[in-house]
Amino acid sequence: MHEKAEFLKPGHFLAVAFKEGPVFFRVTGREIVTYEPYNIGKVSASSTSDWVEPTKPGTDYRLLEPEQRRFILHTFVGVAPEQAEVYLDFPPRVARFNLRGTRNIPDNTKWIDGVNSPFDEPDARSELISFVDLYPAFKIANESGDDIYAMLSFHIAKYTYRVVRDTKLIDNLIEGKKACKIYTFLEPYEAPMWLKDLVGDDLFNYAASRWNEKMGTGV
């Protein structure tokens, strides 16, 4: 069943669950940007593409990494053709220089495909949140018996934000007394170092403790 992809608006709250704990943001501004298509290229029958970190054509500018720390990118991803299966990773920056061709695809990391998130109408389950120093890489698997030419479409909102530091407001967001969009990665990733410094250990620890009390488990 298709789930409608919706961006946040100024004034909305966003919680991103990192390995250290959740960080709560209030969206203060929004700009909508759409890049389509992004051409992955030919993927032969019963094979995979290399890992790719999409860049703007003719440049080294990464489409899914904000250009400045004061921005968060919120992205929905469409896929073509239907046979294309997309795998997702947020590799540590230290591994990026050796990214291409160095990783295997575990069976449990399949993310979306061209059936459940069509190219022209991405599904809500194709959602990504990215930051400076924490942005995605993609790999396409083709399990069909025919060669395919794979493409992705990126539907992007760029947010400005403030970190929520009011502990009473954090409590209300965790307890559901105020609406909040919660984003969790496929597996726990550490927050970028600059964001750790911005948030601070005390706020991380408080939010993680209250989150674990409510959810009954670690983030």
N, C-alpha and C positions, 0 to 999 in steps of 0.2 A: 504494500500500500504506500502510495507516494505521500511524503510529509512535506508540506510547504516550507521552503527556506525563507526565513525572515531575518532582517538585520535589526540591530538595536537602534534606538533613538537617543538623542541627548536627554540625560536624566535617568536613563535606565542603568541598572546595575549588572555587573558581570563578575562572576567568580571563576578563577582559573586554578585548578588543583595541581600544584606542583608536588614533587617528592617531599619537599620541606614542609608543605602545608598549603592551604588555599590563600590566594591573594584576591581581595575584593576591590573592584574598580567601579567608579562612577563615570559613565560616558559623558563628556562635556561638549563634543562636537563630532560631526560625521560628514564624510565625503564618499560618494559611491563611485567606484571605478570598475569597469568590466574589460577584461582582456580575453578575446576569443578570436580564432582558436589558438591553442598552443600545440604545435605539431610535434608529437613524439617520434613519428616516422614509422617505417615498416617494422612489424614484429612477425617473424616467420611462424608458421604453424608449429604448435607444441613447443614454444620457446618463450623467452622473456627479453625485454629490453634491458639496457643498462639503467642504473639509478640515475635520475636527472634532478637537478635543482633548477627549475625553470627561470630563465632570464629573458629580459626584453630583447627582441631581435636586434642583432648588431651591437649589443652592449653587454657589459658584465653586471648590469643592474638586475638584481633578483626580484622577481615579481612578487614573491610572497614573504619578503623581509622588509619591514618598514625602513624608510631611509633615515629616520631619526628615532631616538629612544622615546620621544614624547608621543609616539603613535603606536597603536595596536592595529593589526590587520585581522579582519573577520572575513573568511572566504568560504564560499560554497563551490564545489567542483562538479562539473558535468563531464561525461565520458562518452566517447564514440570510438568505434562502433559498439554494438551491444556485447560482442564477444570479449572486449577488452576488460581485464580484471586488474584493478589498481591496488598496489601494495604501498604502504606508507611508513615512513620513518622520520624521526627528527634526530639525525646523527649528531653526536657531539662535535663542536667546532674543531677539536683537535684531530678528528678523523676525516674532515672534509677534503683535505688535500689528496687523500687516497680513496675517495668515495667510489669512483666509477669502477665497476667490475670487481669490487672486493667483497661484496656482501651476498650471502645466500638468502633465499626467501623461506622463512619458516612457514609451515602450513597455516599457523594461527594468526598471521598478520594480514590476510586479505582484508581490504577495507571496503571498497565499493566496486561496482562494475557499470557497464553501459546500460544494463537493464534497470537497476534500482536507482541510478542517478543519471538520467539522460543528458546529453550534451546541451540541449537548449533549455532544459528545466531541471537544474540540479535539485537533489533531494536534501532535506534538512540533515540527514545522516551523513552528508558529505562535508560537514562543517569543520573548519579549521580556525584556530586562533594562533597567531604568530607574532613574534617580537624580534627586535634586533638581537642577533646571536642565537635565536631559537626559531628555525623555519624548516619547512618540510622538504623531503626528497620523495620521489615517486618512482615506482618500477611497474611496468606493464607486463602481465602474463597473458599469453594467448594459448588457451587449451583446445582451441578448435583445430580442425584439420586443414584450414585454409590460412594463407597469409592475410594479415590485416594492416591497415594504416591507422594508427591510433592518434587520437587528439584529445586534449583536455580543454575545458573552458573554465576560466576563473572569474567568479562573480564576487567582487571585493568591496568591502566597506573599510575605510580608514578612519579610526576613531582617535580623538584626543581624549584624555582621561585624567582623573585624579585617583590616587590610592585612598581607599576608605580607611581611616585611622580611628574613627569613633568606635570604641568597643561595644557600646550599647547598640549602635547601628549594625555592627557585625553580628551581634547576637540575634537581632531581629531578622537579618538576612538568612542566617543559618537556620533559624527556627521557622522560616517561611512566613513571618509576619509582614515582610515586605518582599515584593517580587524581585527575583534575581535569576539571571541566566547563568547556569553552571556548565562549565566546560571541563571535561576530563580527557586527558590524552589516552591513547590506546594502551600505553604503559607509563608508569610514573617517570617524568623527566625532571631534572633539577632546573630551578629557575636560573636564568642568566645571572652572572655575577653582578652586573650593574643593577639588576632588579633586586637582588638580595640586599645590596647596599642601600638602595632606595627604601625598601620596606623595613629592613632592620630585623634583628633576631627576636626582639621582644614581641613585635607584632606578628611575625611568623609563628612563634611559639604559642601566643594567645589564640590565634585563629585555628591553628592545628589542634590545640587541646579542645576548644569548643566544638570544632568540626567532628572530632573523634567521639566526643560525648554524644553528639546528635546522631551521627551515622553508625556508631558502634564499631568502626574500623578505621585504620589509617588511610590517608590519601595516597 
